[in-house]
Amino acid sequence: MINKEYFGLKPLCGFVDLRGHRSEEIKNFSRLQRNILLYGGTSLKYDKWKISENNPKLFLCDAKKFQADLIFKLYDKKDKSSNSVLLPENISDGDL
């Protein structure tokens, strides 16, 4: 699905939770797909998220907070007429 067009739009990327009982399969899948990004839960004191030093496709974050923020932002930006999510034109680093 990540490489198909929907309503004339192709997804930019997909986020997959790395933690869990199938983490090796998920790592292998992300290696094969350039537009699959991973996130994994960890405790951060000062940052909302940071990129892993060992894997540039892995975002370290508070997983529950990240999931809640992501779901809210995806729902809030959903174009109900085409069933797609459109990113705002002026997106800040804090939103990414």
A tleap script that builds the chain and sets N, CA, C and O, in Angstrom:
source leaprc.protein.ff14SB
mol = sequence {
  NMET ILE ASN LYS GLU TYR PHE GLY LEU LYS
  PRO LEU CYS GLY PHE VAL ASP LEU ARG GLY
  HIE ARG SER GLU GLU ILE LYS ASN PHE SER
  ARG LEU GLN ARG ASN ILE LEU LEU TYR GLY
  GLY THR SER LEU LYS TYR ASP LYS TRP LYS
  ILE SER GLU ASN ASN PRO LYS LEU PHE LEU
  CYS ASP ALA LYS LYS PHE GLN ALA ASP LEU
  ILE PHE LYS LEU TYR ASP LYS LYS ASP LYS
  SER SER ASN SER VAL LEU LEU PRO GLU ASN
  ILE SER ASP GLY ASP CLEU
}
set mol.1.N position { 0.807 -1.205 0.000 }
set mol.1.CA position { 0.000 0.000 0.000 }
set mol.1.C position { 0.848 1.266 0.000 }
set mol.1.O position { 0.421 2.297 -0.520 }
set mol.2.N position { 2.033 1.200 0.572 }
set mol.2.CA position { 2.852 2.411 0.720 }
set mol.2.C position { 3.358 2.931 -0.630 }
set mol.2.O position { 3.718 4.104 -0.739 }
set mol.3.N position { 3.390 2.093 -1.639 }
set mol.3.CA position { 3.910 2.514 -2.942 }
set mol.3.C position { 2.827 2.709 -3.997 }
set mol.3.O position { 3.142 2.874 -5.175 }
set mol.4.N position { 1.560 2.694 -3.598 }
set mol.4.CA position { 0.456 2.895 -4.530 }
set mol.4.C position { -0.044 4.332 -4.476 }
set mol.4.O position { 0.143 5.039 -3.485 }
set mol.5.N position { -0.681 4.743 -5.560 }
set mol.5.CA position { -1.334 6.047 -5.578 }
set mol.5.C position { -2.787 5.894 -5.165 }
set mol.5.O position { -3.451 4.928 -5.541 }
set mol.6.N position { -3.277 6.851 -4.388 }
set mol.6.CA position { -4.668 6.899 -3.972 }
set mol.6.C position { -5.204 8.275 -4.310 }
set mol.6.O position { -4.689 9.282 -3.824 }
set mol.7.N position { -6.227 8.325 -5.136 }
set mol.7.CA position { -6.820 9.590 -5.549 }
set mol.7.C position { -5.766 10.523 -6.150 }
set mol.7.O position { -5.820 11.738 -5.962 }
set mol.8.N position { -4.816 9.946 -6.867 }
set mol.8.CA position { -3.769 10.738 -7.503 }
set mol.8.C position { -2.635 11.140 -6.577 }
set mol.8.O position { -1.736 11.869 -6.994 }
set mol.9.N position { -2.652 10.681 -5.323 }
set mol.9.CA position { -1.606 11.023 -4.351 }
set mol.9.C position { -0.874 9.760 -3.920 }
set mol.9.O position { -1.493 8.727 -3.664 }
set mol.10.N position { 0.441 9.854 -3.844 }
set mol.10.CA position { 1.249 8.737 -3.350 }
set mol.10.C position { 1.737 9.081 -1.947 }
set mol.10.O position { 2.241 10.184 -1.736 }
set mol.11.N position { 1.603 8.168 -0.976 }
set mol.11.CA position { 2.059 8.461 0.391 }
set mol.11.C position { 3.545 8.842 0.428 }
set mol.11.O position { 4.375 8.247 -0.259 }
set mol.12.N position { 3.849 9.844 1.244 }
set mol.12.CA position { 5.246 10.254 1.421 }
set mol.12.C position { 6.009 9.257 2.283 }
set mol.12.O position { 7.156 8.917 1.993 }
set mol.13.N position { 5.358 8.795 3.348 }
set mol.13.CA position { 6.035 7.874 4.267 }
set mol.13.C position { 5.005 7.175 5.140 }
set mol.13.O position { 3.831 7.542 5.173 }
set mol.14.N position { 5.475 6.173 5.833 }
set mol.14.CA position { 4.658 5.461 6.799 }
set mol.14.C position { 5.439 5.311 8.087 }
set mol.14.O position { 6.658 5.140 8.055 }
set mol.15.N position { 4.758 5.372 9.221 }
set mol.15.CA position { 5.385 5.188 10.527 }
set mol.15.C position { 4.970 3.840 11.093 }
set mol.15.O position { 3.790 3.491 11.097 }
set mol.16.N position { 5.953 3.087 11.571 }
set mol.16.CA position { 5.694 1.775 12.152 }
set mol.16.C position { 6.355 1.712 13.519 }
set mol.16.O position { 7.508 2.115 13.676 }
set mol.17.N position { 5.623 1.203 14.512 }
set mol.17.CA position { 6.148 1.026 15.861 }
set mol.17.C position { 7.144 -0.131 15.844 }
set mol.17.O position { 6.788 -1.255 15.491 }
set mol.18.N position { 8.380 0.141 16.220 }
set mol.18.CA position { 9.438 -0.870 16.180 }
set mol.18.C position { 9.337 -1.864 17.324 }
set mol.18.O position { 9.695 -3.030 17.163 }
set mol.19.N position { 8.864 -1.426 18.455 }
set mol.19.CA position { 8.854 -2.289 19.634 }
set mol.19.C position { 7.760 -3.344 19.517 }
set mol.19.O position { 6.704 -3.099 18.933 }
set mol.20.N position { 8.022 -4.505 20.074 }
set mol.20.CA position { 7.024 -5.567 20.056 }
set mol.20.C position { 7.641 -6.896 19.677 }
set mol.20.O position { 8.856 -7.009 19.512 }
set mol.21.N position { 6.797 -7.893 19.541 }
set mol.21.CA position { 7.298 -9.241 19.314 }
set mol.21.C position { 7.716 -9.502 17.868 }
set mol.21.O position { 8.304 -10.549 17.598 }
set mol.22.N position { 7.440 -8.602 16.934 }
set mol.22.CA position { 7.840 -8.791 15.533 }
set mol.22.C position { 8.841 -7.728 15.093 }
set mol.22.O position { 8.856 -7.335 13.926 }
set mol.23.N position { 9.666 -7.267 16.004 }
set mol.23.CA position { 10.563 -6.149 15.703 }
set mol.23.C position { 11.576 -6.471 14.606 }
set mol.23.O position { 11.920 -5.587 13.821 }
set mol.24.N position { 12.059 -7.702 14.532 }
set mol.24.CA position { 13.022 -8.059 13.475 }
set mol.24.C position { 12.365 -7.989 12.096 }
set mol.24.O position { 12.985 -7.517 11.142 }
set mol.25.N position { 11.134 -8.447 11.982 }
set mol.25.CA position { 10.409 -8.357 10.707 }
set mol.25.C position { 10.207 -6.897 10.311 }
set mol.25.O position { 10.349 -6.532 9.144 }
set mol.26.N position { 9.874 -6.074 11.292 }
set mol.26.CA position { 9.654 -4.652 11.022 }
set mol.26.C position { 10.952 -3.984 10.590 }
set mol.26.O position { 10.941 -3.179 9.659 }
set mol.27.N position { 12.065 -4.295 11.240 }
set mol.27.CA position { 13.366 -3.742 10.837 }
set mol.27.C position { 13.689 -4.126 9.401 }
set mol.27.O position { 14.113 -3.285 8.608 }
set mol.28.N position { 13.489 -5.390 9.069 }
set mol.28.CA position { 13.776 -5.851 7.705 }
set mol.28.C position { 12.867 -5.167 6.684 }
set mol.28.O position { 13.327 -4.773 5.613 }
set mol.29.N position { 11.590 -5.026 7.004 }
set mol.29.CA position { 10.653 -4.353 6.119 }
set mol.29.C position { 11.075 -2.906 5.877 }
set mol.29.O position { 11.017 -2.424 4.745 }
set mol.30.N position { 11.498 -2.216 6.928 }
set mol.30.CA position { 11.901 -0.807 6.777 }
set mol.30.C position { 13.179 -0.676 5.954 }
set mol.30.O position { 13.378 0.334 5.281 }
set mol.31.N position { 14.043 -1.684 6.001 }
set mol.31.CA position { 15.260 -1.653 5.173 }
set mol.31.C position { 14.914 -1.756 3.685 }
set mol.31.O position { 15.592 -1.169 2.842 }
set mol.32.N position { 13.865 -2.499 3.374 }
set mol.32.CA position { 13.459 -2.703 1.983 }
set mol.32.C position { 12.641 -1.542 1.426 }
set mol.32.O position { 12.595 -1.345 0.211 }
set mol.33.N position { 12.004 -0.781 2.291 }
set mol.33.CA position { 11.150 0.330 1.874 }
set mol.33.C position { 11.763 1.643 2.329 }
set mol.33.O position { 11.846 1.899 3.530 }
set mol.34.N position { 12.190 2.471 1.406 }
set mol.34.CA position { 12.863 3.719 1.779 }
set mol.34.C position { 11.943 4.708 2.477 }
set mol.34.O position { 12.420 5.555 3.231 }
set mol.35.N position { 10.627 4.622 2.244 }
set mol.35.CA position { 9.717 5.591 2.830 }
set mol.35.C position { 8.997 5.078 4.078 }
set mol.35.O position { 7.972 5.630 4.476 }
set mol.36.N position { 9.532 4.025 4.693 }
set mol.36.CA position { 9.008 3.547 5.972 }
set mol.36.C position { 9.926 4.049 7.082 }
set mol.36.O position { 11.129 3.786 7.069 }
set mol.37.N position { 9.361 4.764 8.032 }
set mol.37.CA position { 10.104 5.264 9.179 }
set mol.37.C position { 9.640 4.514 10.422 }
set mol.37.O position { 8.492 4.076 10.499 }
set mol.38.N position { 10.525 4.372 11.378 }
set mol.38.CA position { 10.233 3.630 12.598 }
set mol.38.C position { 10.189 4.580 13.787 }
set mol.38.O position { 10.846 5.621 13.790 }
set mol.39.N position { 9.415 4.211 14.786 }
set mol.39.CA position { 9.489 4.912 16.062 }
set mol.39.C position { 9.503 3.881 17.167 }
set mol.39.O position { 8.909 2.808 17.060 }
set mol.40.N position { 10.199 4.236 18.229 }
set mol.40.CA position { 10.313 3.332 19.362 }
set mol.40.C position { 10.266 4.117 20.656 }
set mol.40.O position { 10.810 5.217 20.754 }
set mol.41.N position { 9.620 3.547 21.628 }
set mol.41.CA position { 9.460 4.217 22.911 }
set mol.41.C position { 10.737 4.229 23.728 }
set mol.41.O position { 11.476 3.246 23.780 }
set mol.42.N position { 10.975 5.348 24.355 }
set mol.42.CA position { 12.089 5.524 25.277 }
set mol.42.C position { 11.753 6.717 26.161 }
set mol.42.O position { 10.829 7.472 25.860 }
set mol.43.N position { 12.478 6.888 27.221 }
set mol.43.CA position { 12.207 8.044 28.079 }
set mol.43.C position { 13.171 9.172 27.720 }
set mol.43.O position { 14.389 9.021 27.811 }
set mol.44.N position { 12.608 10.287 27.317 }
set mol.44.CA position { 13.389 11.476 26.987 }
set mol.44.C position { 13.072 12.557 28.011 }
set mol.44.O position { 11.909 12.792 28.337 }
set mol.45.N position { 14.096 13.200 28.507 }
set mol.45.CA position { 13.876 14.219 29.532 }
set mol.45.C position { 13.571 15.589 28.945 }
set mol.45.O position { 12.748 16.322 29.491 }
set mol.46.N position { 14.228 15.950 27.830 }
set mol.46.CA position { 14.127 17.315 27.342 }
set mol.46.C position { 13.502 17.442 25.956 }
set mol.46.O position { 12.974 18.501 25.618 }
set mol.47.N position { 13.551 16.412 25.168 }
set mol.47.CA position { 13.062 16.472 23.796 }
set mol.47.C position { 11.772 15.678 23.634 }
set mol.47.O position { 11.546 14.695 24.340 }
set mol.48.N position { 10.918 16.117 22.687 }
set mol.48.CA position { 9.725 15.333 22.357 }
set mol.48.C position { 10.139 14.042 21.661 }
set mol.48.O position { 9.560 12.981 21.892 }
set mol.49.N position { 11.140 14.152 20.815 }
set mol.49.CA position { 11.657 13.010 20.074 }
set mol.49.C position { 13.079 13.319 19.621 }
set mol.49.O position { 13.506 14.474 19.631 }
set mol.50.N position { 13.790 12.302 19.233 }
set mol.50.CA position { 15.101 12.497 18.626 }
set mol.50.C position { 15.376 11.315 17.702 }
set mol.50.O position { 14.807 10.235 17.865 }
set mol.51.N position { 16.244 11.537 16.747 }
set mol.51.CA position { 16.607 10.477 15.807 }
set mol.51.C position { 17.686 9.620 16.443 }
set mol.51.O position { 18.618 10.135 17.062 }
set mol.52.N position { 17.557 8.328 16.289 }
set mol.52.CA position { 18.527 7.387 16.841 }
set mol.52.C position { 19.912 7.624 16.242 }
set mol.52.O position { 20.043 7.910 15.052 }
set mol.53.N position { 20.927 7.505 17.067 }
set mol.53.CA position { 22.304 7.638 16.576 }
set mol.53.C position { 22.710 6.434 15.742 }
set mol.53.O position { 23.587 6.547 14.885 }
set mol.54.N position { 22.086 5.279 15.977 }
set mol.54.CA position { 22.442 4.048 15.267 }
set mol.54.C position { 21.631 3.799 14.002 }
set mol.54.O position { 22.093 3.105 13.097 }
set mol.55.N position { 20.423 4.361 13.930 }
set mol.55.CA position { 19.542 4.121 12.798 }
set mol.55.C position { 18.838 5.423 12.425 }
set mol.55.O position { 17.964 5.876 13.163 }
set mol.56.N position { 19.198 6.034 11.296 }
set mol.56.CA position { 18.602 7.324 10.928 }
set mol.56.C position { 17.115 7.250 10.578 }
set mol.56.O position { 16.471 8.290 10.438 }
set mol.57.N position { 16.555 6.046 10.436 }
set mol.57.CA position { 15.126 5.899 10.159 }
set mol.57.C position { 14.313 5.693 11.429 }
set mol.57.O position { 13.092 5.546 11.365 }
set mol.58.N position { 14.980 5.681 12.591 }
set mol.58.CA position { 14.311 5.405 13.861 }
set mol.58.C position { 14.194 6.671 14.697 }
set mol.58.O position { 15.189 7.326 15.008 }
set mol.59.N position { 12.954 7.002 15.053 }
set mol.59.CA position { 12.675 8.120 15.945 }
set mol.59.C position { 12.446 7.565 17.342 }
set mol.59.O position { 11.626 6.666 17.529 }
set mol.60.N position { 13.156 8.088 18.308 }
set mol.60.CA position { 12.983 7.701 19.706 }
set mol.60.C position { 12.052 8.723 20.348 }
set mol.60.O position { 12.233 9.929 20.179 }
set mol.61.N position { 11.063 8.240 21.081 }
set mol.61.CA position { 10.062 9.142 21.645 }
set mol.61.C position { 9.302 8.434 22.762 }
set mol.61.O position { 9.497 7.244 23.011 }
set mol.62.N position { 8.435 9.190 23.426 }
set mol.62.CA position { 7.460 8.600 24.338 }
set mol.62.C position { 6.374 8.044 23.432 }
set mol.62.O position { 5.570 8.806 22.895 }
set mol.63.N position { 6.335 6.723 23.252 }
set mol.63.CA position { 5.490 6.098 22.234 }
set mol.63.C position { 4.009 6.430 22.405 }
set mol.63.O position { 3.335 6.726 21.419 }
set mol.64.N position { 3.493 6.387 23.616 }
set mol.64.CA position { 2.063 6.672 23.824 }
set mol.64.C position { 1.726 8.112 23.452 }
set mol.64.O position { 0.698 8.375 22.827 }
set mol.65.N position { 2.594 9.040 23.839 }
set mol.65.CA position { 2.374 10.450 23.509 }
set mol.65.C position { 2.496 10.658 21.998 }
set mol.65.O position { 1.688 11.371 21.402 }
set mol.66.N position { 3.494 10.041 21.384 }
set mol.66.CA position { 3.696 10.159 19.939 }
set mol.66.C position { 2.471 9.629 19.185 }
set mol.66.O position { 1.981 10.271 18.256 }
set mol.67.N position { 1.983 8.454 19.593 }
set mol.67.CA position { 0.814 7.872 18.941 }
set mol.67.C position { -0.397 8.778 19.085 }
set mol.67.O position { -1.135 8.989 18.122 }
set mol.68.N position { -0.605 9.311 20.272 }
set mol.68.CA position { -1.752 10.194 20.502 }
set mol.68.C position { -1.651 11.459 19.650 }
set mol.68.O position { -2.635 11.875 19.040 }
set mol.69.N position { -0.463 12.072 19.604 }
set mol.69.CA position { -0.257 13.276 18.794 }
set mol.69.C position { -0.440 12.969 17.314 }
set mol.69.O position { -1.091 13.727 16.595 }
set mol.70.N position { 0.129 11.866 16.861 }
set mol.70.CA position { 0.050 11.500 15.452 }
set mol.70.C position { -1.395 11.231 15.037 }
set mol.70.O position { -1.841 11.716 13.997 }
set mol.71.N position { -2.115 10.478 15.827 }
set mol.71.CA position { -3.511 10.176 15.503 }
set mol.71.C position { -4.337 11.458 15.473 }
set mol.71.O position { -5.158 11.643 14.575 }
set mol.72.N position { -4.127 12.346 16.449 }
set mol.72.CA position { -4.872 13.604 16.464 }
set mol.72.C position { -4.551 14.432 15.228 }
set mol.72.O position { -5.459 14.943 14.573 }
set mol.73.N position { -3.263 14.571 14.899 }
set mol.73.CA position { -2.879 15.395 13.747 }
set mol.73.C position { -3.381 14.791 12.439 }
set mol.73.O position { -3.818 15.518 11.547 }
set mol.74.N position { -3.321 13.472 12.322 }
set mol.74.CA position { -3.826 12.834 11.106 }
set mol.74.C position { -5.331 13.031 10.973 }
set mol.74.O position { -5.824 13.320 9.883 }
set mol.75.N position { -6.054 12.878 12.061 }
set mol.75.CA position { -7.503 13.051 12.020 }
set mol.75.C position { -7.860 14.509 11.731 }
set mol.75.O position { -8.778 14.787 10.960 }
set mol.76.N position { -7.140 15.424 12.346 }
set mol.76.CA position { -7.415 16.847 12.202 }
set mol.76.C position { -7.157 17.330 10.774 }
set mol.76.O position { -7.850 18.229 10.298 }
set mol.77.N position { -6.173 16.746 10.084 }
set mol.77.CA position { -5.789 17.197 8.741 }
set mol.77.C position { -6.423 16.365 7.633 }
set mol.77.O position { -6.091 16.546 6.462 }
set mol.78.N position { -7.314 15.471 7.980 }
set mol.78.CA position { -7.882 14.567 6.984 }
set mol.78.C position { -8.834 15.309 6.056 }
set mol.78.O position { -9.744 16.007 6.504 }
set mol.79.N position { -8.612 15.148 4.769 }
set mol.79.CA position { -9.495 15.696 3.755 }
set mol.79.C position { -10.620 14.684 3.557 }
set mol.79.O position { -10.425 13.657 2.908 }
set mol.80.N position { -11.766 14.964 4.101 }
set mol.80.CA position { -12.875 14.006 4.098 }
set mol.80.C position { -13.390 13.700 2.684 }
set mol.80.O position { -13.975 12.641 2.455 }
set mol.81.N position { -13.176 14.622 1.739 }
set mol.81.CA position { -13.686 14.396 0.386 }
set mol.81.C position { -12.862 13.367 -0.379 }
set mol.81.O position { -13.413 12.627 -1.194 }
set mol.82.N position { -11.545 13.303 -0.133 }
set mol.82.CA position { -10.707 12.341 -0.867 }
set mol.82.C position { -10.161 11.241 0.033 }
set mol.82.O position { -9.441 10.358 -0.433 }
set mol.83.N position { -10.497 11.287 1.319 }
set mol.83.CA position { -10.057 10.262 2.267 }
set mol.83.C position { -8.527 10.200 2.366 }
set mol.83.O position { -7.944 9.121 2.470 }
set mol.84.N position { -7.897 11.366 2.330 }
set mol.84.CA position { -6.438 11.422 2.425 }
set mol.84.C position { -6.030 12.461 3.462 }
set mol.84.O position { -6.845 13.273 3.900 }
set mol.85.N position { -4.774 12.424 3.844 }
set mol.85.CA position { -4.225 13.380 4.799 }
set mol.85.C position { -3.327 14.331 4.037 }
set mol.85.O position { -2.408 13.898 3.342 }
set mol.86.N position { -3.579 15.607 4.158 }
set mol.86.CA position { -2.777 16.609 3.474 }
set mol.86.C position { -1.973 17.390 4.498 }
set mol.86.O position { -2.511 17.825 5.516 }
set mol.87.N position { -0.691 17.567 4.233 }
set mol.87.CA position { 0.170 18.325 5.138 }
set mol.87.C position { -0.020 19.814 4.898 }
set mol.87.O position { -0.224 20.239 3.761 }
set mol.88.N position { 0.046 20.613 5.965 }
set mol.88.CA position { -0.058 22.065 5.778 }
set mol.88.C position { 1.144 22.592 5.013 }
set mol.88.O position { 2.222 21.997 5.032 }
set mol.89.N position { 0.942 23.726 4.333 }
set mol.89.CA position { 2.019 24.298 3.519 }
set mol.89.C position { 3.207 24.737 4.363 }
set mol.89.O position { 4.353 24.469 4.004 }
set mol.90.N position { 2.950 25.404 5.473 }
set mol.90.CA position { 4.024 25.932 6.318 }
set mol.90.C position { 4.113 25.082 7.580 }
set mol.90.O position { 3.514 25.416 8.602 }
set mol.91.N position { 4.853 23.994 7.509 }
set mol.91.CA position { 4.978 23.090 8.657 }
set mol.91.C position { 6.299 23.396 9.375 }
set mol.91.O position { 7.347 23.525 8.741 }
set mol.92.N position { 6.232 23.507 10.681 }
set mol.92.CA position { 7.430 23.847 11.450 }
set mol.92.C position { 8.135 22.584 11.936 }
set mol.92.O position { 7.555 21.498 11.940 }
set mol.93.N position { 9.378 22.740 12.341 }
set mol.93.CA position { 10.137 21.597 12.871 }
set mol.93.C position { 9.464 21.007 14.103 }
set mol.93.O position { 9.557 19.802 14.339 }
set mol.94.N position { 8.799 21.825 14.877 }
set mol.94.CA position { 8.115 21.350 16.075 }
set mol.94.C position { 6.940 20.434 15.761 }
set mol.94.O position { 6.557 19.599 16.581 }
set mol.95.N position { 6.373 20.594 14.574 }
set mol.95.CA position { 5.241 19.755 14.173 }
set mol.95.C position { 5.678 18.424 13.591 }
set mol.95.O position { 4.890 17.479 13.547 }
set mol.96.N position { 6.917 18.337 13.146 }
set mol.96.CA position { 7.382 17.109 12.508 }
set mol.96.C position { 7.777 16.061 13.504 }
set mol.96.O position { 8.191 14.967 13.118 }
savepdb mol mol.pdb
quit
